[in-house]
Amino acid sequence: MPKNQFQRMIFAFLTVIVTVHAYVFYSLYVVNGAYFSSIEGAVGVLDGIRRNGGVLMFGRLFPIWAVVLVEFCLAYTLECVVGSPASFKLACSIFDPKTTHPVLFETTVICATVGIMCPAMSFLAAILYYPYSSGFHLLTLLANWLKLVCFNFPFAFFSQLFFIQPLIRTVFKMIFTEDKKTVKKVAAS
């Protein structure tokens, strides 16, 4: 889909915008929802977060918008530096993009991206949301990371494959349709 570095950056930006919001709210509701809902007087998870004073990150309470912003910056950087290049190379090691049907090749890239990004972002989340008040223990960090991977991987796989990537590819095609029309006019001349 993306043809040059600028388009790859835009594609990654669009993907990360949707993905980070999905995963932050998934994590808050599924992984931590029982805690936030149990806060005295809370009528739901978001109300529990508000009554709690925010989300615990780096051992301090941060507003939810700050959590989304921090995760967006980390995810976008990781996607551009590691995720996209590594997943494309991995997919190319399995299939030739010139001879493989585009749907099969794109599906392979999506699966490779989830396989790379989910454990990496789960590790960063395990560090960000580590229970620092009890002191640092490597085994606790690794256990939190494994727990997050187990929670996030199925959600990441199915949401990326069936919802997020089809949505982003549709939006991307709408944004860059002018480029296709220009290329067709130049080729016809």
C-alpha positions as CSV (number, residue, x, y, z in Angstrom):
1,M,0.0,0.0,0.0
2,P,2.4,2.8,1.0
3,K,4.8,3.5,-1.8
4,N,7.4,5.7,-0.2
5,Q,8.8,6.7,3.2
6,F,6.3,9.6,3.6
7,Q,3.3,7.3,2.9
8,R,4.7,4.7,5.3
9,M,5.0,7.3,8.1
10,I,1.4,8.4,7.4
11,F,0.2,4.8,7.4
12,A,2.0,4.1,10.7
13,F,0.6,7.4,12.2
14,L,-3.0,6.4,11.3
15,T,-2.5,2.9,12.5
16,V,-1.0,4.0,15.9
17,I,-3.8,6.6,16.5
18,V,-6.5,3.9,16.3
19,T,-4.4,1.2,17.9
20,V,-3.3,3.1,21.0
21,H,-6.8,4.3,21.8
22,A,-8.1,0.8,21.4
23,Y,-5.4,-0.8,23.6
24,V,-5.5,1.9,26.3
25,F,-9.2,1.6,26.8
26,Y,-9.1,-2.2,26.4
27,S,-6.5,-2.4,29.1
28,L,-8.3,0.0,31.4
29,Y,-11.6,-1.9,31.0
30,V,-10.5,-5.5,30.7
31,V,-7.3,-5.7,32.6
32,N,-7.9,-3.0,35.3
33,G,-11.7,-2.5,35.0
34,A,-12.5,-4.4,38.2
35,Y,-10.2,-2.3,40.2
36,F,-11.5,1.0,38.9
37,S,-15.1,-0.1,39.2
38,S,-14.6,-1.1,42.8
39,I,-13.5,2.3,43.9
40,E,-16.0,3.6,46.4
41,G,-18.8,5.5,44.7
42,A,-17.6,4.8,41.1
43,V,-20.4,4.0,38.7
44,G,-18.0,2.8,36.0
45,V,-14.4,2.5,34.9
46,L,-14.0,6.1,33.7
47,D,-15.7,7.4,36.8
48,G,-13.4,5.1,38.9
49,I,-10.3,6.6,37.1
50,R,-11.6,10.1,37.8
51,R,-12.2,9.3,41.4
52,N,-8.8,7.6,41.7
53,G,-7.2,10.8,40.4
54,G,-5.9,9.2,37.2
55,V,-4.1,6.1,36.0
56,L,-1.0,4.8,37.8
57,M,2.0,5.2,35.5
58,F,5.7,5.5,36.6
59,G,4.5,5.1,40.2
60,R,2.4,8.4,39.9
61,L,-1.2,9.2,38.9
62,F,-1.6,10.6,35.4
63,P,-4.7,11.8,33.6
64,I,-6.0,9.4,30.9
65,W,-5.0,11.8,28.1
66,A,-1.4,11.8,29.3
67,V,-1.4,8.0,29.3
68,V,-2.7,7.9,25.7
69,L,-0.1,10.5,24.7
70,V,2.9,8.6,26.3
71,E,1.7,5.3,24.7
72,F,1.2,7.0,21.4
73,C,4.7,8.4,21.3
74,L,6.2,5.1,22.3
75,A,4.1,3.0,19.9
76,Y,4.7,5.4,16.9
77,T,8.4,5.4,17.5
78,L,8.5,1.6,17.9
79,E,6.3,1.0,14.8
80,C,8.5,3.3,12.6
81,V,11.8,2.1,13.8
82,V,11.2,-1.7,14.4
83,G,7.7,-2.8,13.7
84,S,7.1,-1.9,10.1
85,P,10.6,-2.6,8.7
86,A,10.9,-5.9,10.6
87,S,7.4,-7.2,9.8
88,F,7.9,-6.4,6.1
89,K,11.2,-8.2,6.0
90,L,9.7,-11.1,7.8
91,A,6.8,-11.3,5.4
92,C,9.3,-11.0,2.4
93,S,11.2,-14.0,3.8
94,I,8.1,-16.1,3.6
95,F,6.5,-14.7,0.4
96,D,7.6,-12.8,-2.6
97,P,5.5,-9.6,-2.7
98,K,5.6,-9.5,-6.5
99,T,4.2,-13.0,-7.0
100,T,2.0,-13.4,-3.9
101,H,-1.6,-12.3,-3.9
102,P,-1.8,-8.9,-2.2
103,V,-4.4,-10.0,0.4
104,L,-2.2,-12.9,1.5
105,F,0.9,-10.7,1.6
106,E,-0.8,-7.9,3.6
107,T,-2.3,-10.5,6.0
108,T,1.2,-11.9,6.5
109,V,2.5,-8.4,7.2
110,I,-0.3,-7.7,9.7
111,C,0.4,-11.0,11.5
112,A,4.1,-10.3,11.6
113,T,3.5,-6.8,13.0
114,V,1.3,-8.1,15.7
115,G,3.9,-10.7,16.5
116,I,6.5,-8.0,16.9
117,M,4.6,-5.1,18.4
118,C,2.4,-6.9,20.9
119,P,5.2,-8.3,23.0
120,A,7.3,-5.1,22.6
121,M,4.4,-2.8,23.7
122,S,3.3,-5.2,26.4
123,F,6.9,-5.0,27.8
124,L,6.8,-1.2,27.7
125,A,3.4,-1.3,29.4
126,A,4.8,-3.7,32.1
127,I,7.5,-1.1,32.8
128,L,5.2,1.9,32.7
129,Y,2.5,0.4,34.9
130,Y,4.9,-1.6,37.2
131,P,3.9,-1.4,40.9
132,Y,6.9,0.7,41.9
133,S,5.6,1.3,45.5
134,S,6.6,-2.3,46.5
135,G,10.1,-2.0,45.1
136,F,11.5,-3.4,41.8
137,H,11.6,-7.1,41.3
138,L,12.6,-8.6,37.9
139,L,10.4,-11.6,38.3
140,T,7.4,-9.3,39.0
141,L,8.2,-7.3,35.8
142,L,8.4,-10.5,33.8
143,A,5.2,-11.9,35.3
144,N,3.4,-8.6,34.5
145,W,4.8,-8.7,30.9
146,L,3.6,-12.3,30.4
147,K,0.2,-11.4,31.8
148,L,-0.1,-8.4,29.5
149,V,1.0,-10.5,26.4
150,C,-1.6,-13.1,27.3
151,F,-4.3,-10.4,27.6
152,N,-3.2,-8.3,24.6
153,F,-2.2,-10.8,21.9
154,P,-5.7,-12.3,21.1
155,F,-7.2,-8.8,21.1
156,A,-4.3,-7.4,19.0
157,F,-4.4,-10.2,16.5
158,F,-8.2,-10.1,15.8
159,S,-8.6,-6.4,16.1
160,Q,-5.7,-5.7,13.7
161,L,-6.7,-8.4,11.2
162,F,-10.4,-7.8,11.1
163,F,-11.0,-4.2,12.1
164,I,-8.1,-1.8,12.5
165,Q,-6.1,-2.6,9.3
166,P,-9.1,-2.8,7.0
167,L,-10.2,0.6,8.4
168,I,-6.8,2.2,8.0
169,R,-6.3,0.8,4.5
170,T,-9.6,2.2,3.5
171,V,-8.8,5.7,5.0
172,F,-5.3,5.5,3.5
173,K,-6.7,4.7,0.0
174,M,-9.1,7.7,0.3
175,I,-6.2,10.0,1.3
176,F,-3.9,8.9,-1.5
177,T,-6.4,8.5,-4.3
178,E,-5.2,11.7,-5.9
179,D,-1.7,10.2,-6.2
180,K,-3.2,7.2,-8.1
181,K,-5.1,9.5,-10.5
182,T,-2.0,11.5,-11.2
183,V,0.1,8.4,-11.9
184,K,-2.6,7.1,-14.3
185,K,-2.7,10.4,-16.2
186,V,1.1,10.5,-16.5
187,A,1.2,6.8,-17.6
188,A,-1.5,7.4,-20.2
189,S,0.4,10.4,-21.7
